[in-house]
Amino acid sequence: MYRATALLLVASTALAQEAYEGAVRRDEKPPPPEPQMTKAPQLLRSVEPAFPPEAAAAKLGADVTMEIEIAADGTVAAAKVLSSEITPAAEGANAGANARSSAANGFGEAALAAVKQFTFSPAEVDGKPAPVRIQYTQHFVFEEPKAPAAPPPKPITFKGKVLERGTRKPLPGAAVKITGTQAGAAADANGRFELALDPGPFAVEVVDSGHEPSRSREILHPGESLEVTYYLMPKQFGLYETVVRSDREKKEVTRRTLQREELEKVPGSFGDPIRVLQNLPGVARMPFGIGALLVRGSSPNDTGTYLDGIQIPILYHFGGGPSVINPELVDKIDFYPGGFGAEYGRAIGGIVDVGTRPVIDPQWHGSAKVDLIDSGAYLAVPLGDAVSLSFGGRRSYVDLLLPLVLNGQSVRISPVYFDYQTRLDFHPKGSRHAIQLFGFGSDDLLKVVFSPGGNSSDIQINNHTGFQRLVAAWTYRGDALANRLQLFAGKNENSIGLDVLRVDQDDNVVGLRERAELAFSPWLTGRAGLDVQLTQSEITVRAPPPPAAYRGFPGETVSLEDPVTSVINHDNFPYAEWLEAQLTFGGLKVIPSTRIEQYRVSGLWRFAADPRLVLRQELGPAEHRTTLKASVGLYHQAPDPGALRAETGNPDLGLEAAFQTSAGVEQQITDTVNVDVTGFYNRRYDLVTRTNATVTDEDGTIHRLNFDNSLLGRSYGVEVFVRRELTSNFFGWIAYTLSWSEQKAKDQAWGWTAFDQRHILTLVAQYKFGNGWELGGRFRLSTGIPTGVYSDATFDADSNSYRAIGQSGAAREPTFHQLDVRVDRGFVFDLWTLGLYLDVQNIYNASNQELSFYDYRFRTQQAVPGLPIVPTLGVKGTF
């Protein structure tokens, strides 16, 4: 409360002076020398004076000066107060005259009471102990009372984690309360909490918004600590997880990006997000749901397919089956129906780039799926804070089920496919560098054996497609510079066999992709890269020689001689340099780019320079933004390798080309609803087509060209995309395409391409009711593809075939329409979730006609129906 201090003042003693004067008067002799103090008294023991209560109440202090008589032995013989001066020692001290007077008396009494208990060392005069008088000042200083010191903290005896049930994700901020007490804690970013509790039983309540509370009773034994894990059930299990993603900057006229969270449960996709591509604007429908991509009227071979920027030969098993990548690895899908930048090339149609996701997580994750078509599994294993290893795979068992529904006596069928993925991610926290090793592959094998009439004359069809890739990637992301370098190697395997005819092609592939981006200023960004790929192919053809003396009539079985095997080797070495700039002026973006492509195919060089330009103008606020956009560009691709073979094709073929243009507008209606309308016109030229033309060599030899670059093509139309983006319980879109796709040979009239479809409408909607229930639907309607109208045929003896009388493409197949429905039910356990789903295609069993064909004399037409109602039941577990 207060502090008392003292000041010791030593004076000559009055007693010694009086003794000296008395001696002088008695003797009346000359005075002796004055006595001298040879040793001053020293304070040996002090006593702290009591602070007067009335002075403390008034927040007063004082300086009390006293005269003290110290005896020859050092004790205090007497003391008296000379003065007591009051001081306001603290802010807020305010006392009247009476209070000050009373306080002065109190300070004097307290000071005298304390001083009388002091002890000094004896003072000495002329070397002998003597009594002395001194003045001593006692300082009284008022101080505010201090709070008592806090007791030492109790040891942590109760700790644990709060996780979401089923996903095991931490719930930061969850409140852990001890019922009936003030004790409580909030979970940190990792879901952990700690409390110091006394031994004994207690009740715990864990609360978090969006989750059901958890209540339990625990017992803490003396001398022990307790560690627990609480799993909270989501209040609305089954609703979409809110995924916050920053919008990627658009530098293309049309890029449609779909996230994995909104793709896995679209009806008709069987849980495969990549199959959803077939429901986007600009993509025509293939018969029987075959997975080939017909983009803006181009051929299926005109669209490039990529995985993490590395080109792959196929995207779907058996053309229309599931994709070749496990769905758990898919993060997003970028689809460019046209007008893509210089980073991509070797395609005159569109581009699909599937991006996989790195997994750097301290927890294990995995899933397993089983349905009536195939089974798949995925596992992610953390190897420390910066390293993760992921595995994925899938295997079909259609080969086991199809013989049960087909006539096994006449048809033996054995289709099987599998794929695999292994990925290692290294990305230290806070580092600008990341390293990835990614190995993946796919294999499709189809064997069909027909036994006509049940006899022993079997006809076999064999088809095998497979590929493997190993990719090493290094990524750097700095403040202004970003760089990604990828090295890859792998193999492609393709085989097709029809009875005694068989063609096998094995490719060895190595390559490099480099992409660098540098922000020079807020208004200028530059991008550049390399795209190099070397493919060495060995083609083995096993075929019987043509009959020498007899040519059979159409439909007649001909006895063939023993097959002959020939081997063809060729290389394909395309490489490209590309450069792109982005200039930003307010809401206007101007993106010029160019791609220089060099092709070396079987020793012959081909070159292409592809300039491209994209314009984007943004108007208005972000919540209701309007974007005007346009693009123009040149694109090239190499002909199919089969058409370049010297033996059966034309090695002098040039590159195929396309001039693509587009313009449109994007309108943000609300935060989650946007509309995109894009018109396009693509002119394709120097397309490869078969020809009966002949050329004469320098030595006079005449031979057929087999193929030339004389085909022209064009497509034009409008795409409309109305999208309700992923929210807590609903997403969907309306995709409509109005298009024309035509082609013609030189000096001929334009005609429809084989897959021209005038109207293509797709409606997709998915709603989650909570508690694990989800319902989705997909409705598709499209104009039928062109077909011929023939009345008869004439026999051509020179070609040993019938020539149709009629017009090709004069009619169309009937309009296609189909509704697919999917129902999901999820169950949540502490450490994992279980999902059951029923995916029904063509739920109202529409009788769609996919194709029609004539007999070899063009007299009888036969319709090929589409798939009937096809239900698929599956189960998936995730942890």
Beta strands, then each sheet from edge to edge (+ up, - down):
strand 1: 2-10
strand 2: 37-39
strand 3: 42-45
strand 4: 61-70
strand 5: 76-87
strand 6: 119-121
strand 7: 123-125
strand 8: 128-130
strand 9: 132-142
strand 10: 158-164
strand 11: 175-178
strand 12: 184-186
strand 13: 192-195
strand 14: 200-207
strand 15: 214-220
strand 16: 226-232
strand 17: 256-259
strand 18: 283-284
strand 19: 294-295
strand 20: 304-307
strand 21: 310-311
strand 22: 330-336
strand 23: 351-356
strand 24: 365-371
strand 25: 374-382
strand 26: 387-396
strand 27: 411-426
strand 28: 433-450
strand 29: 459-477
strand 30: 481-498
strand 31: 501-521
strand 32: 524-543
strand 33: 564-585
strand 34: 588-601
strand 35: 604-619
strand 36: 626-637
strand 37: 656-668
strand 38: 673-696
strand 39: 702-724
strand 40: 730-744
strand 41: 751-752
strand 42: 759-770
strand 43: 773-782
strand 44: 786-796
strand 45: 801-812
strand 46: 816-828
strand 47: 833-841
strand 48: 849-854
strand 49: 861-865
strand 50: 870-878
sheet 1: 1+ 9- 4+ 5-
sheet 2: 2+ 7- 8+
sheet 3: 3+ 6-
sheet 4: 13+ 10- 16-
sheet 5: 12+ 11- 14+ 15-
sheet 6: 17+ 22- 23+ 20+ 21-
sheet 7: 18+ 19-
sheet 8: 41+ 40- 39+ 38- 37+ 36- 35+ 34- 33+ 32- 31+ 30- 29+ 28- 27+ 26- 25+ 24- 50+ 47- 46+ 43- 42+
sheet 9: 44+ 45-
sheet 10: 48+ 49-
end
